[in-house]
């Protein structure tokens, strides 16, 4: 899994700025808060799911 994300280590500030400008041009300034809100909720749900799975695995180990 970490190998798939290895390319993220080489991303610097200039690259992030270019990506943000492209996203701004594609979606417009009005849609960006909506997109960010949705992304934040998705990440929150993912983390909650991971915690539930970890809890289930730990409960199985104890039983």
C-alpha positions, 0 to 999 in steps of 0.5 A: 500500500505504501508503495502506491503512495510513494510518489506523494513524497516528491510533491512540493509546494509548486506542484501543489499550487499547480494542482490547486489552480487546475482544480479551481479552473475546473470546478470554479470558486463556488464549488470548492467549499462544497467539494472540500466539505464532501471530501472531509466527510468522506475522510471522517467516515473512512476513519470511523470505518477503520476504527470499527474494523480495528475494534472488531479485530481486537475483540476477535483476538481477545475471544 
